Amino acid sequence: MRRTIVCVSFFLIITSFIGCSGVRLTEEEYVAKAEEMLSQGNIEDAIFSYESLIKYYPESEKINDYNSKLLELKLEAADKFADTKKGQTYMAEALAFAEEKADTLKNWIKYRMAVMLESSDPENANVIFAEITPQGYNEAAQIYLQKEKVKESIAVYEKMLEVYPDREDNFKAIFMIGFNYSEYLQDYDKAGTYFQRVIDDYPDCELVKSAEWMLENMGKPPEEIKFIDEDEEKEPEA
């Protein structure tokens, strides 16, 4: 009897170990498992499923899609657990994961990491903000715009102006803020403020005429818009 109990106990332990270690699933099963976890609000287990998927199927035809999804989930987890150590860990993992990706993506993630740290570790956040080049800020702003997150895109330009206040071509960022307010948010009062800044602060820059045109025409119906004559834009010959 005692031997039977011991054998049964041993069997249960082995079964439990196998269950915990898991059996390799198919690609489709990992994806389905991740979707199931996401539907239950369990983003961390969904991340684990995609990590396993990438680990076991690195040669898959869909590996780029899996990598993109994993990066997206890590960023979502960083937002979900913002202002916590866990959130910072997920953001750091996302940045490390993107190291071999395009600089555009890395700059966007670095910016997001700095924003996340602003309240809990402002000193470190400022260090990261300073590491991002003006081009990096422009790229991060464009990514937000592609994701239809216009206010976030504007915030990137504002941060760039704060970090690099003396750049000669800051008029481009100021113009883009005005353009985003005008064309995407239809906030013409705010847009006008930024277009006027271009005119007042950079009277000799290449976007003055465009800023003047926006001030005159933004918000008007198409039939009332006066388009710039290309001949007027041409520089007179020396």
N, C-alpha and C positions, 0 to 999 in steps of 0.2 A: 504493500500500500504506500509505504513511504517512498519507495523507488518510483512508483507511478506519479506521485505528487511532484517529486523532483523533476521527472521527465517532462511533465506537463508545464511546470514552471519554466524550465529551460526552453521549451518550445515557444512559450509566450514571450519570453525575453528576446529570442531570436526573431520572432515574427514582428515584435515591436521595433527592433533595430532595423529590420528590412523596411518596415513601413516608414520610419523616420528618415532613413537614408534615401528612400524613394527609388523609383525605377525610371530610367530615361524615357521621356514621352516623345511623341512625334512632334514635328513643327506645329502642326495644326492643333494638337492637344495643348501645347504650351501657350499658343496664342489664345485658344479658347479659355484656358485657365486664367490667363491674365485679364481677359475681358470679364470673366465671371467675378474676379476679385475687384475690378474697377466698378462693376455694377453694384457691389456691396460696399463701396467706399473704402476698400482696403488697398490703397495705392502701394504700400510697401511690399505686399505679397505679389502684386502685379509686377513690380520692379524685379523681384526675385525670379519670377517666371521668365521675363525677358532676358535677364542675365543668364539664366540656365539655357535659354534658347540660343543665345549668341555663343555661349561656351560650347554647346554640343553640336551646333550646326553652323560653324564659321564659313563653310563653303556654300551655304544656301544662296539661291538666286535672289532671295529677298533680304539678304543680310544688311543691305543699306537701309531698307525700310525698318528693320528691327533695331538697328543702331539709332536711327532717328527717333523711333518711338521710345526707346530707353532713355535717350537724352531728354526728350519731352517730359517723360514721367519723373525723372530726377529733378527737373526744374519745377514741375508742379508740386513735388514733395517738398522742395525747398521753400516754396511759397506757402504751402499748407502748414509747415512747421517753422515758419518765420519767427525770428527772435528767440530761437532755441538752438541748443547745440546740435540737435538732430537736423534742423534746417540748414545750418552752416555746413554740416557734414555732407548733406545731399548736394548743396551748391558747389562745394569743393570737388565732389566726385564728378559732377557735371562738367566742371571746368577741366578736370584731368581727362575726362572722357573725350572732350572736344579738342585736346591739345594737337591731335593729328588732323584736325579738320581745318577748314578755311579760317583765316584770321578774322574775317567778318563775324563768324559765329563766336569765336573766342572773345572778341571785344564786347559783343552783346552780353555774353555770360558774365564777363568780368564786371560790366556795368551793373547787371542785376545783382551780383554778389555784393558790390559796394553799396547799392541801395538798401539791400537787406541788412547790412551791418551798420547803417547810419545811426539807428537808435540804440543799438547795444554796444557798438564799438566804433564810434565816430572817427577816432584817430586812424584806425586801420582802414576804414572806409575811404577816408581822404587820401591815404597812400595809394589805394587802388584807383581812385578817380584820377589821380595825378599820373598814373602809369598809362592811362588810355590816351592815345594820340588824338589830335583833332580829327584825323581821318577815321579813327576808330569810333569816335562819337558819331560822326556822320553815318557810318555803316550801322551802328546800333540803332540810330533814329530811323533809318530806312527799314530795318527788320521789323521794328514796331509798327511802322506804317503799313508794311505788307501784311501784318497780322491784324490790321484795322484797329490798332490801339493808338489812336491819334494823340490823346493826352499824354501817354507815355513817351511818344515820339517827341512831342514838344518839350517834355521834361528833360530829355536827353540834350536837346539843343541848349536849353537854359543852363544845364550843368556845364556844358562845354564853355559857354560864355563866362560862367563863374570861374572855371578852372583856368581858362585862357582869355582873360579880359583884354589883353593888349594886342591880340592878333589883328593884322591889317585887314584880313578878309572876313572878319566876324559879321560883316554885313550880310553875307550869304546865309548864315544861321539865323540872323534876325529876320531876313526876308522869308525864310522857310517857316519860321514860327508864324509869321503873319499869314502866309499862304495856307498853312494847315488850319488856322483859326477860320479863315475865310472860306476855303473850298470844302473842308471836311466837317467843320463844326458850325458853320454859318454864324459865327460870332464876329460880326463885322466891326463892332466897337473895338474889341481887342486887336483884331487884325489891323485896323487902321492905326492903332498905336504903334505897332511894330513897323508897318510900312513907313510911317512918318519918321520913325527913328532912323531908318535907312537914309531917308532924304536929308534929315537934319544933321546926322552924325557922320555920314559918308557922302557928301554932296558930289564928289567926283567919281564915285564908284560906278561900275558897269550896270548896276541894278536900279539906279535912280529912276530912269524912265519907266521901268517895269513897275516899280513901287508906286509911281505917280499914276500909272495906268490902272493899277489895282485899286487905288483910292478912288478913282473916278468911276470905275465900272463894276466893282464887286457888289454882288447882290442884285444887280439889274437883270431883267429878263433878256434873253438873247437878242431880241429885235432892237433893244436899246443900247446894246454894247457897241462902242466905237473901237474897232480894231486898229492896232498900230500899223501904219503904212511902212512896209519894209524899206522903201526908199528913204523914209525919214530917219531910219536907224543907221543908214550907211554913213560912214565917216567921209567927210569931204576930202578930195584928193589934195595932196600937198602941192 
